[in-house]
Amino acid sequence: MTHYTENILEAPLDETVCWCSSVSKRLIMAAIQDGARTMDDIRRMTGACTQGRCKELSPRSRCCSKEIKMLLDAENL
């Protein structure tokens, strides 16, 4: 079984967030630091959440958008 951290806010930067596009937490955080504020920004800047296969590929068995939104919310306070 593939390792993952249930709470993405506690995950290491090298952990995969978007499994279908192979996007790490590090890339998402870099996009946020570069000005990403919405899911559309993240999609455009990283390619995350664009293939629609995370539910089948992710060990979380769901779309990565929940984790990405948590990262955005935490950084956009």
C-alpha angles and dihedrals in degrees: 000000000000115000119239138160112242093214106053090200088067095043122112116254093251093058117114114247101172108042099183093054097030094236118163130213086248091062093047092049090048090052090051090050088049091056108278109151104159140043088254089056091051092048092050096043100041109016089237119147093018105104099056095219103104093101089061098035104036121088085223088063093222142087114285092233092094091059093043091051090051090053092047093048092048092052098039098057 
